[in-house]
Amino acid sequence: MSRHGTARGSAANRRSPVAVESNEAFEAFYRKQGVVAEELWDDFIQTLRTPMPVVVRINRTKPHWEELHNSFAEDLRWSQLPWFPGAWQCDAKDYDDALRSQCSALNKSYALRFQEAASLVPPLLLEVKPADLLLDLCAAPGSKTLECIELMRENGHKSSQDGETGVVIANDADAERCFELLPLITRKARYPGCAVVLGNGAKYPAQFRGQDDQLLYDKVLCDVPCSGDGTLRRRPHCWKSWSVDFPLTLHQKQLLILCRGLHLLRPGGRLVYSTCSMNPIENEAVVTAALARFGGDVRLAPSDVPKELRVAKCLQTWWVPDPQDSGCFYKSWMEVPTSQRKPSGILVESMFSSGELDPRGCFRLNPHEIDGSGFFVAIFTKTAHRSFPVQIPSSRLMPEIPWRARNENNRYTVVSTDNSDVQSIVKFYGLRDLPGPLVAEYNIKGKLTQLNLVNSALLQLLQSHLNCKGSPLLVSLGIPLFKVLDDNFMTNIDVPRWRPAMEGAQILAQKMEKRVLRISLEQMRKLLMKRLLPMQSLLTLGTGNELKGLESCEEKLGGAVVGTMDGTFWVPCIITGSGLELYASLEEVGDPLPKLLPPLRPPVISATEEVMVLDKPSGLRTEDALRFVQQKHPGAELVSRLDKETSGCLLIPLTALSAKEFTQQFAGNKVQKCYVAVVHGHPPEKGHITEALRLVQLGGGTKYRAFVDDTGKVRRCWKMLDVGRILGVSRMANLHQL
């Protein structure tokens, strides 16, 4: 089950497809539904068989995001999505290992986020405001949740956590992703109003502040579990597994989640329903059924879709397939035989069309029009809310949050400012204005592990009366500010057993009068690289201009926060007998000034009007070298190639006439290629051998090494070469003659 640019021309101009995948049932089904006009079918199906472009969204709420944005703008491999500021797209063929490694590191530090173009649309259409109560009913893997938080901050023009009054509840039914993935993702946002809960979206509980005062959400996002056939470009293996019956089994589950979201929406609020499926049974049928159930209380909301984004109208009619006969379709419920109706079958009446849909609030995103995945989006608003009054216990608010946790020991308790742990923290770190409210988190063994910062709106929501026997599980909440030191760490000295948390370091730096250090950018990068500034180096730096605030530590060991001189980058550390030790994940911290490194540019060795010779470095593809030349010489062509990991002279003709001449010379073996390699041992000055070479794959199969094998291919090489021990040449198949 799946959870999930601008067009770049016609199918004829698209990049070459990978191994052609097909599924006759898939093509017959979608042709029958008329998801695209017949004259566009070839473009539609061809797009589904081509690799997905890579799309990233720059986190514009972090300091120095403009520099990162500019580095993408200067890189010719990336083009900006015109309808989403800060989103960039790269063609799959240009996304090489070096670029992948850079983007992966930037993603882990949350300088950017990988997210398909179509997936950016639902949060954008929620029209998020800074003080909204927002419920994401199916949040994993969390990209849309992060986008919602970013939009809250951008729309509120907030540069810090002060004054952030919105709430984001990230709910999901998948236990593994909810416990492992979602907290990791949502804490990257460092938002005090965010909580992760594990629960069934279709049964998410109602909450009440008073007998007739149900807590309702301003915005609800329903990106429901779906068959995911809109993502075939990203998951080509699903061509073979696609069937007409699987989406039919999801229809009622999707409808229940949507209806629950609509019930929890306040009048005047906004709900976005979305899937990465192209199937009308999961899309238009679900929307039509929900509208019918709520009558006039909900309606589709016309939305201002960005004009640069090409959208397609929703279907007004569709066919429901017979799950046991792929060639049989039904137009109305009356046509369905009893054997195919529930409970004996899987078909239900809500799968059929029962009225027209407003195309202004319900539309499709077709892969061939946005160069992305197939997607469906519907926007709802609510005019009236109906609920029954409930009896609310007349008890004062208790310190312990009533939501269930993993067991009785794992709990969340509101901490008062006169708590002994809090007082010791305030004194040791010189906190002049303690952030709050604070919630103490206990692990499954009942041990107090950390203090979390939440905002008042989230705390009020979590303390509201739950109208259910058992709430969803509360997995994480707020921003970790302080964490307890390991039991075996610095046990021989008398210091508070609390250290600043990575997520809360920047907040604490603005509140602490003690144990706040600022170091130069160069020294910060050394600290990040080595994880330790030795004590002697620390003391030496304290006498110069590269470190400030050492006196605020009062010559005491223990926790501290360390930042750059400009105060835009902070990390948690501990001063030990060894020196200043970093206490954070290097991957999540990232670089103080994140940038995308420019692509390798080959130096020009020689150039005339007809030909250019480049010094191609290792790591640069021949095609990329050609592209640099074509910026000034559009008629340049390739007549020979060097492997990506091979450096050397690359000859590129600049005109069609010279290209033809060199092609003939290469074809007639009139060009001599000379390869230089680093070898092991002392070779003789002269000699030839005709040993047969064979290639073996290394790693994931993208690199090769040659070795002598009688079954291999005969090559002419220097006799001294021990090809199994050659260094610096990844593919010896091109080794012709020295």
N, C-alpha and C positions, 0 to 999 in steps of 0.2 A: 504494500500500500504506500502510496506516495504522500509526502507532505509538501510535498513540493521540494531603443536604438532606431534608430531610423533604418528604413529598408535600404539595402545596398544594391538595388538593381534587380533585373529579371533573373529567372533561374539560369538562363544561359550564361550570365556573367558571374554567377556565384562560384565560390570555391568548389573544387572537385569533391564529390561526396566520398565518404569512406565506403567500405564494403556494403553494397546495396542490400538493405533490409526491406522486407515486404511481408504483408499479411493480407491475404485475400479477403478474409472476414472483416478486417479493419477498413480496408478501402471500400468494400461493398456497403458497410454500415454508414460511413460518413458521406459517401456519395448519395446514399438514399436520404440522409438527413438534409442534404443541401447546405452544409456548413459554409461552403464557398461556392461562388458561381462556377459553372462548368468550364468556362474559359480560363479560370484561375487555378483549376485543379492541379495541373502539372507543376505550377510554381509552388503551390501549397505542399504537395507530396514530396517534391524535390527538396524543399527546405527542411522537412522533417528528417531527411536522410543526410543532412550535412552537419558537421560539428557545430556546437554552440559557441558563440563568442563569449569571452570572459567579461563580466561586468563587475565593477567595484563602486562602492559608494564611500566617498571621503567623509570622515566624521568631522563636520564643520563646527562642532562644539568644543574641540580641543585646541589648545594654543598652537600657533604656528601652522594651522591647517592651510593657510594661503600658500605657504612655501611648497607644501606637498602638492597642492592643486596646480601650482605653476610648473612643477617638475613633470606632471602628467601632460600639461598643455604643451610642453617643449618636446615631448617624446612622440615621434610620428607614428608609433604603433598604436596610439590611443586616440580615440575620437570621443568628444563629449556628447552625452545624450542631451539634445536640445530642450527636452521637456522636464528634465530633473537636474537642478543645479548640483554640481558636485559628483555626478555619476559619470563614469568613463567606461568605454567599451573597447576591447581589443580582439581582433580576429584570432581564431583558434590557431591558425598556422603561424602567427607571429608570437604566440605565447610560449616561449622556449623555457628551458630549465632555469636559466639565470633570472628571467623575469618572474617565473613562478615562485622561485625561492624568495625574491624580494617582496612580492605581494603577500606571500604567506606570512612572512615576518611582520609586515605592516598590519595584517589582519589580526594576528595574535596580540599585538599591542593595541589594537582598536584604533589605529590611525585611519584605517579604512575597514570596510566590511564587504566580503563577497556577497553579491545578491543579484539574481537574474533581473533583467529589465522589467519583465511583466510583474515580478514580485514586489517591485517598488510602488506599484500603483495603488493597492488597497489602503495602506496607511496614509498615502498622500490625499486620498479622497475622503478620509475620515474628518478632515479639517480640524485637527487637534489644536486645543487651546491650552495655555499653561496651567490652568487650575482644574482641568477636567478630571473626572473619575473615569478611568478607561479600563475595560475588561477585555483581555485577549483570551478567548475561550479555548483555542487550540494553538498554543504559543510556540511549541518546539518546531524547529531548532532555535528560534529566537531572533532572527534577523528583522522581522517585522516589528517585534517588540522594541528592539533597539532603535529602529527607525522612528517609532512613535515617540520615544523618549527624546530623541534628537529634535523632532519637530516641536515638542513641548518647549524645549529650551530655546530653539531658534525663534519661535513665535513669541516667546516671552522675553527675548533678548537678555537671557541670563548667562553670565559668565562664571557663576559659582553656585553652590548649593543653597546659599542664603535666599530665602523667599520662594523656594520651589514648593508649591502647594499642591501640585497635581498628584494623582495616584495611578499607578499602572499595576494591575493584577495579571500576572502571566500564569495561566492555568493550562495544564495538559494532562491527558489520561495515561500517557506512557511513563511508567515508573522509572525506567532506566534513564530516559532523557530528562525527566523532571528532576531526578536527584543528582545526576552527573553533569548534564549539558546545560540546562537552563540556568542554574545558579552561576555557573562559570561565565555564561554569556551576559546575563543581566547585570552582574556585578561590575562588568566592564564599564557600564554606563555611570556607575557611582551616583545613583539617584535615590534620595532618601524616601521617596514615595513608592518604591517598587517592591513587590513581593511575589514569590513563586509558590504556587500551590498545585498539588496533585489531586485531580478530581475529574469525574466524568462531566464533560461540557454539557451534555444533555440533561444532567441532573444537578447543575450548579445551584447551590441553595439560595433561597431568598433571605435577606437580612432586614431587620427592622430597628429603627431608632426609637419608635414608639408604637402604640397599638395600631394607629392608622398612618404611620409614617414609614413606608418601606424605603430602604436605601436603594436607589436606582442609579444607573450609570449614564454619564453624558455620552460616552462613545463605547461601542462594542465592536470588536473585530472577530469575525467568524471565518477564518481560513481553514475550512473543514478538511478532515481526511478524505481523500478521493482516490480514484483509480490512477490518476497521474499520467494519462496518455498524452497530455500536452507537453510532457518533458521527454519525449522520445529522442530528441536530439542529444540530450544529456545522458539518457539511459537507453541506448540502442538495443540492449539485451531484452528489453520489454516488448519489442516487436513480436517475438515468438510467443510470449506468454499472454498477449492481449486476447481477450474474449468478450463476447457480448454480455455474458451473465454476471461477471464480477461487479460492474457498475450497478447492476440492478440490486445487488445485496447491500449496497451502501446508501441507497436513496433514502430509506426511512431514518437511518442514523443521522444523515446530514440534515434532514428535515427537523428532527428532534432538537439538534444543536441550534439550528437557526431559530426555531420557535422559542427555545429557552433564552437565547440572546435577546430576542424581541421583547420577551416578557420582562427582562431585567433592564431594559432601556427606558430612560425617562421620557415623558412627552417632550417633543422638540429635540430629542437627542438624535444621534446618527449611528446607524449600524451598517457595516460593509461586509457582505458575504462574498467569498471568493473561493475558487478551486483552480488547480492546475490541470483540469480535465476539460476536454472539448465535448463531452457527452451531454446532450440536453437532459437526460434522465437525472443527472447530478446537478444540473445548472438551472435551466429555465423551468423544469418540472418542479424542482424544490422551491423556487421562488414563487411560482404560481400557487402551489399548495399552501405556502405560508401566508400569502395574501388572503387566500380564501378562509383560512382558519381565524385570522384576526379581523376579518371584515373591514370596516372603515377605520379601525384603530391604528393601522399602519398602512403606509403607501410607499411606492418607490419615489425616491427624491431625485429630481433633476440635478445633475452635477456639472460643474464647469471643468470638463476634461481638458487638460493642456492641449492647445490647438496643434502642437507639433506631434502629438501622439495619435497614431492612426488606429482608430477603433472600428469594429464591425458591429452592425446591429444584431441584437439578440434574435433568436428564432421565435416565431409566433406559433408555428405548428411543428410537430415532429412525430416520428414513428417510434413505437415501443417494440423491441424485438422479442420474438419467442425464444426463451432461454434454451429450449431443446431443439429448435430448428432455426439455424442462422439465416435461412432464406425467407423466413416468415416474419411479417411485421404487422402490428395492429395500430390503427389510427384512433380508435376510441375504446373506452372500457367495455362497451357493449359487445365488441367483437371478441373479447378474451374468453376462451372456454373455461369452464369451472375448474378443470384440472390444473390450469396455470394460475388460478387466483389463490391468494392466501386463504386458508392455511395450507392447502395441499400444494400450491405452487408458490412463486415468489413475487408475482405481479400484484400491484395494488393500484387503486383508482387514482391516487395522487400523482402517478407517473404520467398521466395524460394531460394534454392541454385543456384548460378550462376558461380561457380568456386571454385577451391581448395584454402584452407587457409594454410598459413605457420605455422605449429605447433610449430615452435621455438618462434613465437611472439604472439601466441594465444593458450591458454590452459585452462583446467578446474581443479578445486580443488574439489575432491570428499570427502564427509564426512567420509567415512569408511577408507580413506587413510591418512587423516590428523587429524582425531578425532576432527573435527570441523564442520563448516557449509559448504554447497555446494556453490561454488563461480566460477565466470568466469572472466578471465582477458585477455585483448588484448593490445599490445603495438604498437603504431604507430610512425612513423617519417615522416617528410615532406621534399620533394626535391625541390619544387618550390611554390611560392605564387603568386596568381593573385588577383588584386584589381584595381578598377577604381580610378583615382585621384579625389580629392575633393577640394572645395574652402575653405581655412582656413581664418577666419577673421584676418586681420592684426592689431590686438590690443595687447597691452602689457599685461603681466600676471597680472590679478587682484587679490587683496588679498582674496576675497571670492571664495571658491572652487565651481565650477559650478554644481556639482552634486546635484540632488534633495534630499531634506530631508523630514521629515514628514509633515511639512507645511512651510510657508514663514518665520516664526519666528525661527524654528529649522534650524540652519545653521552652517557652519564651515568656519572660517576666519583665514588666516595666520596672525600671530602677529609679529610685529617688536620688536627689542630689546629696542627701545626707548619708548615703550608703558608704560603708567604710572603704570599700574598694575604690569607689568614685573619689572619695576625699583624698586617698593616698595618691591617685593619679593626678588630681588637680594640683596637689602640693608639689609633686615631683616634677611635673612638666610645666608648672606655672600657667595653668589654664585660667585666663582672666574672664573668659566667657564660654562656659561649658556648652557645647552643642547639645541639643536635645529635641524631643524626648529620646531617652536611651532605653534599649531593650537588651536584657541579658539573655544569652543563648546557652543552653545546656545541651551537651551531647547525649547520645543514647545510653551512656553509662552514668548520667546524672552529673557530670562534671561541667562546671562553668568554664566555657572556652573563649567567649568573646563578647564585647559590648557593641551593639549595632545602633546606628543613628537612623531614626525614622522621622517623618514629618507628622504633624498633628492630624492631618487628614487621613493618613494611612492608619494611624493608631486608633482613631475614632471608628474607622471602617472595621478593623479587626476586633474591636470591643463591642460592636453592635450585636444585637440578638440574632442568632442563627436559627432559622425556622426549619430545623432538620434534626434527626437523631444523632447523626455523626457528620461533622464538617469534612470538607476535603483536607488533606494533609498539608500543613504549613511547612514548606521546605526551607525557605530562606526569606529574609526581609531586610530592607534598608541597606545601609552602608556599614560594613565592619569598620569600627574606629580603633579599637584596641583588642589585642589577642593575648591570651595567657602564654607566658614563656614555657617551653618544654620543661618537664619536671627535673631533667638532668642537666639543665643549662644554667651555669653560673649560680650554683646552689650554695657556694661558700661565701657569698657577699650579701649584704642586707640592702636590697633594692626592691622596689615594687615589681611584682611578677607580671607586669603588663608592659607590652611593647606596642608601638603604633602599627596599625595594619596597613598593608599596601594600598587598599582602596581608600582609606581615610587620611593618608599622609598629607594631601594637598589641603584638605579642610583644616586639619590640626595645625598646619604651619601658620595659618592666619590667626589662630587662637592662642598659641603657646608663646610664653615669654621666656621659657627656658628650653634648652636642649634643641635649639633650632640652628642648623648650620647651613651656610651658603658657600658653595665652592665654584670654581671656574668651570666652564664647559669642558675644557680639556681634562681637568681632574675628575669631573663627573663621568666622563667616558672611560677613564682609567678605572674608576671604582666599579662601573658596570662590567668592564671586561674582566677584572681580576677578583671582584667581589670583596676586596679588602684593601684599605689604605693602612699600611703598617703604622704602628704608634709613633715611631720616630718621624715618619713622613708627615703624619698628622700634626705633630707638634711643630715641625719645621714650617709647614704651610700656614700654621696659625700665626707665625711672626711676619708673614708677607701679605700680599694682596689677593692670593688665590683661595683663601679660606676666611670666612667671617663667622663670628658667633661662638667660637670655641670656649670663650669664658662663660657662656651661658650654661655650660655643662657642669660648672662648679667642681671640676676634677673628679666627677663621679662616673662610675661605669653604669651602663644601662641603656635603655632605648633612646632614640633621637630621630628627628626627621632631617633629611639633607636635601637641599635643592640647589638649582642653578642660581646664579647671581640675579637674573631677571625675575625669579620667583614663579616661573611658568612650569617647572618640572620638579617633582618631589618624590623621594623614595624613603621607605622606612629602613633604619639601620640600628645597630646596637654597638655601643662602645665597649669593647672587651679588653682584656690584657694584651691581646694581639694588635688591636687597633680598631679602626672603623669598619665594621662588617655589614655588608648589604644583606637585608633580610626580606628578599622579594624574588618573585619569578622573573628572570631576565627576559623571557619571551613576552610576558605580559607588560613589563615596564617599557620595553622598546627603547628607541633613541630619543634624546631630548629634542632633536630637530629632524624629524623623519622626512626623508626625501626619496624619490625614485631615482636611482642612479641612471644616468644617460646610457643609451646603448653604445656598444663599441663602435667606434668610427675608424675605418681603415685609413692610414696615411697614404698619400699619393706619392709613388716612387717616380713615375714618369707619365707625361701626358702630352699628346699631340691633338690635332683636330680630328684624327681618325681613331685613336686608341688611347686607353688609359691603363696603367699598371698600378695595382693597389698592393700594399703590404697588409694582407689579411691576417689579423691576429687569431690565435686559438680562442674558441668560444663564440666566434661570429659566423653565422651561416652565410653561404655564398649568396643566397637570395637577398639577405639584408645588406650585404656589401653592394649589390647591384642597385638596391633602392636608393642608397646614398648618391650614387653616380647619376641615377635618373632624375634626381632633384634639379640638376643643371643640364643634363643631357637626356631628355625623354626617349630618344631613339636608341639608347644603350641596350645591348643584349648580352646574354651569356653564351659563350661557346665552349667553356670548360668549367669544371668545378673543383673545389677543394673541400674535404670533409670539415665539419664544424670544428672539431678539435685539432685540425691541422692548420698550422700557420704557413704562410708562404706568399709568393707573388701570384696575383690573380690578374690575368689579362682580360680586359673588357673592351670590345670594339664599341665605338660611339655612334656609328652609322650603319645603315643596312648594307651598304657596299662592303665596308670593312668586315662586318659580321659574316657575310657570305664568303669572303676570301679566307678568313681564319677557319671557318667551318670546313672548307675544302682541305685546308692544310692539316687540321686535326684528323679528318677522315682518311687522308692519305698517309698518315703516320710520318708527316714531315716535321712535326713539332716534338722536340725532345723534352721530357719532363725530368727534373732532377729533385729528388727527395733527400733531405738530410735528417738523420735520426741519431739520438743519443744511444750508444751501445755499451754493453758490459764487457770489459776485457780490452785487449790490445789487438786490433785488426791488422792484417798485413796490408801493404800498400796497394796491391793489385789482386785481381782474381774475380771469377764469376762462378756461380753455382746455379743449378736449376732444380733446387729442392721444391717440392710441392708444399704449398701453404694451405691451411684450413682455418676457418674462423670459428671462434667460440664466443657465445654471448656472455656479457658480464652484467651483473645486477639485474635490472628489469628488462634487459634485452635491447637497450638503446645504445650500448657500447659493445665493442668487440675487441678481441685480442687474437692475433694470428699465432699459429704454432705449426711446426713441421709435421706433415702427415702425408703418407703415400697416396691417400684417397683425395687429397686436396687438389688445388689448381696450380699448375706449373707457373712460376714467376722467375724472372731473371734478376738476381740480387747479388750483392757482394758476398763472396764466399765466407767472409769472416762473420757474417751476421748470425747471431743466435736469436731468432725472431721471438722465441718464447721469453726473452729477457730484455727486449727493447723497451725503452722508457719514452714516454711522451708522444707516442703515435697510437691512437686508439683503433684505427682500422688500417691494417696492412694490405688490404686488397688493392689499394691504389699504388703500392710500392712497386714501381716498374724497374727503374735503373738508377744507380747512383752515379 
